[in-house]
Amino acid sequence: MSNLLCEDTLKELAEQVGIELIETLLVDLTDDAGNRVARMQDLLANGDMDELRKEAHTLKSSTGTLGLKEVSEQSAIIERKLVTGEGPDVAPIVPELPKMLQDGLAAANNWVAAQ
């Protein structure tokens, strides 16, 4: 199991809803999470930490549900730091999210294709 992906999460989800639905959810996540990550970068640049925290929370949940472990964990760190008043500490993390998301989605899609 890589840091990018939690295969156990995907296996459990596949047993519950089937591979076809996971494929559809990954397509939806690609658009939604991509937009969310771009918005998070804008929010960071504008200093809107409350909205950034909300976006991080949503990204944490949506990516975690589909097994994108690294993105979910980093989003959780962003959310936690913003809740505890460590806002400046998220500045190095947020710009890394697009690549993490891209890599996580690729890993999830490869996992689905191998099933």
C-alpha angles and dihedrals in degrees: 000000000000129000088248098059140031102212091185089062091051093046091051092046091048090053090051102042109008134247094274092061091046089055090053092046091051091053090050091046091052091061098036099043092041090056091043093052091049090050091049090056090051092047091051091050090050094045094240096148097166093057090042089055091052092049091048090052092052093045090049091055100042096046093042091054090058096043100255090147102176096048091046093049094047090047089052090052091051091049093047094048091050092049091050095047097255094124097144089057091068093061094091094044103051096061089054094057098085093059092041089052093047092049093045093050091048091051092048092048090048090051091051092048090053093055 
